[in-house]
Amino acid sequence: MPDPYRVWLSEIMLQQTTVAAAAPYFARFTALWPRVEDLAAAPDAQVMAEWAGLGYYARARNLLACARAVAAGGGAFPTSEEGLRALPGIGPYTAAAIAAIAFDAPAVVVDGNVERVMARLHAEATPLPAAKPRLTALAARHTPTHRPGDYAQAVMDLGATICTPRRPACGICPVMEPCAARREGLAKQLPAKTPKAPKPVRQGIAYLACDPSGQIFLERRPNRGLLGGMLGLPGTEWSEAPPAPALPFAANWKVAGQVRHTFTHFHLLLTVEVARVATAPGFVPPEPDALPTVMRKAVVMGLDALHNQT
């Protein structure tokens, strides 16, 4: 039977992330913390630093909260969907996936891949997200009581490798015969989706101060909110209106440039200002890999600008 800890960890990491992106993080986490009790005992800052670059940082905070809840309960994950959903950061999909894959429970696992397979198999034309209840019902109809975990992984893999969004390989699909979308020539059009509203654009300023030894000033962001608990450059709030300066301290600040980063619900245009200052508390060696992606972009741009000024 698969290790519930590793199933849980992989499912959390794969939320909104590709397998290729998550794989090195999974390998590193399981090497550093091979058991849920090990992860529960890890310092928050170390876990957040190891998560940096994987995005959606609330997942990292919930990861620690969940690990500590499981460890406090004796180190065993609940075997039921209901019990799993009571843990921090575990929603309906993740609970079903863990229950099916780790405990072989007949849970209905529905991610984007499964929705796509069901929409095409049954030629369901209702656009997403309105089609979600219907697609979940269709997935439930197909979920077997025998080896449901293997079935869940098979359907997800089918959607990820053959029944892909833009170029479904219908000619080699193992369920080509019963697929209504293939028969009707609709595979590439399904699942239909309701057009998304354009993402708003927010603006902000990040300040990179560098001392004579090459160290930079960083601060830890508040635990709540976007990039909560992560290290980053000091700066302004991010808003749709041009931000007012919020200098962390007096210095000869100069604009280095602007980085662009896209979050789930908005695009960010982050102006980077740089300054050379004397050594002071809070300055650390620049380690971009330990920073969230948007901060990594800002640090790289800022250091390049300072280097070019010399």
C-alpha positions in Angstrom: 0.0 0.0 0.0 1.4 3.5 -0.8 2.7 5.6 2.0 -0.1 8.1 3.0 2.5 10.7 3.9 4.1 10.6 0.4 0.7 10.5 -1.3 -0.5 13.5 0.7 2.8 15.4 0.1 2.7 14.8 -3.7 -1.0 15.8 -3.9 -0.4 19.1 -2.1 2.7 19.9 -4.3 0.8 19.1 -7.5 -2.0 21.5 -6.8 -1.7 24.2 -9.6 1.7 22.7 -10.5 3.1 20.3 -13.1 4.7 17.0 -12.2 8.0 18.2 -13.8 8.0 21.3 -11.5 7.0 19.5 -8.4 9.3 16.4 -8.7 12.6 17.9 -7.4 10.7 19.5 -4.5 9.1 16.2 -3.6 12.5 14.5 -3.7 14.1 17.2 -1.6 11.3 17.2 1.0 11.2 13.4 1.4 15.0 13.4 1.8 15.0 16.1 4.4 11.8 14.9 6.2 11.1 11.2 5.4 8.2 11.0 7.9 5.3 13.2 8.7 6.7 13.6 12.2 10.0 14.9 10.8 8.2 17.5 8.7 6.1 18.5 11.7 9.2 19.2 13.8 10.9 21.3 11.1 11.3 25.0 11.6 8.8 27.1 9.7 11.5 29.2 8.0 13.3 26.1 6.7 10.2 24.6 5.2 9.1 27.9 3.6 12.6 28.3 2.1 12.5 24.8 0.6 9.1 25.5 -0.8 10.3 28.8 -2.5 9.7 28.8 -6.2 6.8 26.3 -6.1 4.2 29.0 -5.7 0.9 29.2 -3.9 2.6 29.7 -0.6 -0.5 29.2 1.5 0.0 25.5 0.6 3.3 25.5 2.5 1.7 27.0 5.6 -1.1 24.5 5.5 1.4 21.7 4.8 3.1 22.4 8.2 -0.2 22.8 10.0 -1.4 19.5 8.6 1.8 17.7 9.4 1.7 18.9 13.0 -2.0 18.0 13.3 -1.3 14.4 12.1 1.8 14.1 14.3 -0.1 15.3 17.3 -2.7 12.6 16.6 -0.1 9.8 16.6 1.4 10.1 13.1 -1.3 8.3 11.2 -3.4 9.9 8.5 -7.2 9.4 8.7 -8.4 6.7 6.2 -11.8 8.3 5.4 -12.5 11.3 3.2 -14.4 13.0 6.0 -11.4 12.6 8.4 -8.9 13.8 5.8 -11.0 16.9 5.0 -10.9 17.9 8.7 -7.1 18.4 8.3 -5.7 21.9 7.3 -5.2 22.4 3.6 -7.1 19.3 2.5 -10.1 19.9 0.3 -12.5 17.5 -1.5 -10.2 16.6 -4.3 -7.1 16.0 -2.2 -9.1 14.0 0.4 -10.6 11.8 -2.3 -7.2 11.3 -3.9 -5.5 10.3 -0.6 -8.4 8.0 0.4 -8.3 6.3 -3.0 -4.6 6.0 -3.6 -3.3 5.5 -0.1 -6.1 3.5 1.4 -7.8 2.1 -1.8 -11.2 3.5 -0.7 -13.8 3.9 -3.5 -13.5 7.7 -3.5 -14.5 9.8 -6.5 -11.3 11.6 -7.6 -11.9 14.5 -9.9 -9.2 16.9 -11.0 -8.9 18.8 -14.3 -7.6 15.7 -16.1 -10.6 13.7 -15.0 -13.0 16.4 -15.9 -11.6 16.5 -19.4 -11.8 12.8 -19.9 -15.4 12.7 -18.6 -16.4 15.6 -20.8 -15.0 13.9 -23.9 -16.1 10.4 -23.1 -19.7 11.6 -22.7 -19.6 14.6 -25.1 -20.7 16.9 -22.3 -21.2 20.3 -23.9 -22.0 22.3 -20.8 -19.1 24.7 -20.2 -16.9 24.7 -17.1 -17.3 25.6 -14.3 -21.0 25.0 -14.6 -20.4 21.4 -15.8 -18.4 20.4 -12.7 -21.4 18.7 -10.8 -22.3 16.8 -14.0 -18.7 15.7 -14.6 -18.3 14.6 -11.0 -21.5 12.5 -11.3 -20.2 10.9 -14.4 -16.8 10.2 -12.7 -18.7 8.6 -9.8 -20.6 6.4 -12.2 -17.3 5.0 -13.5 -15.4 4.7 -10.2 -15.1 0.9 -9.3 -15.1 -0.6 -5.9 -12.1 -2.9 -6.9 -8.7 -1.1 -7.0 -10.2 2.4 -7.0 -6.8 3.9 -6.3 -5.3 2.4 -9.4 -8.3 3.5 -11.4 -8.1 7.1 -10.1 -4.4 7.3 -11.1 -5.1 5.7 -14.5 -7.8 8.2 -15.4 -5.6 11.2 -14.3 -2.7 9.8 -16.2 -4.9 9.3 -19.3 -5.9 13.0 -19.2 -2.3 14.1 -18.6 -0.6 12.0 -21.4 -3.2 11.1 -24.0 -6.5 13.0 -23.5 -4.5 16.2 -23.4 -6.1 19.7 -23.7 -4.9 20.8 -27.2 -3.8 17.6 -29.0 -5.7 14.6 -27.7 -4.1 11.4 -29.1 -7.4 9.7 -29.9 -5.8 7.1 -32.2 -4.0 5.4 -29.3 -6.5 6.1 -26.5 -7.6 2.9 -24.7 -11.2 4.2 -24.5 -11.5 5.4 -28.0 -14.4 3.1 -28.9 -16.9 4.4 -26.3 -15.8 8.0 -26.5 -18.7 10.1 -27.8 -16.5 13.2 -28.5 -14.2 11.2 -30.8 -17.2 9.8 -32.7 -18.6 13.3 -33.1 -15.3 15.0 -33.9 -15.6 17.2 -30.8 -12.5 16.1 -28.8 -10.5 19.2 -29.3 -13.5 21.5 -28.4 -14.2 19.8 -25.1 -14.5 20.5 -22.3 -16.0 23.9 -23.2 -15.1 26.7 -20.9 -16.8 30.0 -20.0 -14.5 32.8 -21.1 -12.5 34.3 -18.2 -12.5 38.0 -17.4 -9.2 39.7 -18.0 -6.9 39.7 -15.0 -6.4 43.1 -13.4 -2.9 44.7 -13.3 -1.4 45.7 -10.0 1.6 47.8 -9.3 4.2 47.9 -6.6 7.7 48.9 -5.6 10.4 46.6 -4.2 13.6 48.0 -2.6 16.9 46.2 -2.9 19.6 47.5 -0.6 23.1 46.0 -0.9 26.0 46.5 1.5 29.8 46.6 0.5 30.1 42.8 1.0 27.3 42.1 -1.4 24.7 41.2 1.2 21.1 42.4 0.7 18.4 43.4 3.1 15.4 41.1 3.4 12.4 40.9 5.6 9.9 38.2 6.4 6.4 39.0 5.1 3.4 38.7 7.5 2.0 35.2 7.8 -1.3 36.2 6.4 -1.8 37.3 2.8 0.0 36.7 -0.4 3.5 35.2 0.0 2.7 35.0 3.7 5.7 33.9 5.9 8.2 34.1 3.0 11.3 36.2 2.9 11.3 39.1 0.4 12.4 42.6 -0.3 10.7 45.4 1.5 8.3 47.4 -0.5 4.9 49.0 -1.0 1.5 47.4 -1.1 0.4 46.1 -4.5 -2.6 48.0 -5.9 -4.2 48.9 -9.2 -3.3 52.6 -8.6 0.3 53.7 -8.8 1.8 53.1 -5.3 3.2 55.8 -3.0 6.9 55.3 -2.1 7.5 53.4 1.1 11.2 53.6 1.6 12.5 51.1 4.2 15.2 53.6 5.2 17.0 56.7 3.8 19.4 55.9 1.0 20.2 57.0 -2.6 17.5 54.9 -4.3 17.6 54.5 -8.0 15.2 52.7 -10.3 16.7 49.5 -11.8 13.8 48.4 -13.9 10.5 46.6 -13.7 9.7 42.9 -13.4 6.4 41.4 -14.4 4.8 38.4 -12.6 1.5 36.7 -12.9 -0.5 35.4 -9.9 -3.7 33.5 -10.1 -5.9 36.5 -10.0 -3.8 39.4 -11.3 -0.7 40.5 -13.1 1.9 42.4 -11.1 4.3 45.1 -12.4 6.9 45.5 -9.7 9.3 48.4 -10.0 12.7 47.6 -8.5 14.7 50.4 -6.8 18.3 49.8 -5.6 20.8 51.4 -3.3 24.2 50.8 -1.9 24.3 51.2 1.9 26.6 50.4 4.9 26.3 47.0 6.6 23.4 46.8 9.0 21.4 44.1 10.9 19.1 42.2 8.6 21.5 42.0 5.7 22.1 38.4 4.4 23.9 36.8 1.5 21.7 36.9 -1.7 20.2 33.4 -2.2 17.6 33.9 -4.9 16.6 30.2 -4.9 15.3 30.6 -1.3 12.9 33.4 -2.4 9.5 33.3 -4.0 9.7 33.6 -7.8 8.6 37.3 -8.0 11.2 38.2 -5.4 13.8 36.2 -7.1 13.2 38.1 -10.3 13.4 41.4 -8.4 16.7 40.4 -6.7 18.3 39.3 -9.9 17.3 42.5 -11.7 18.5 44.7 -8.8 21.8 43.0 -8.4 22.4 43.2 -12.2 21.7 46.9 -12.1 24.1 47.5 -9.2 26.8 45.5 -10.9 26.4 47.5 -14.1 26.7 50.8 -12.2 30.2 49.9 -11.1 
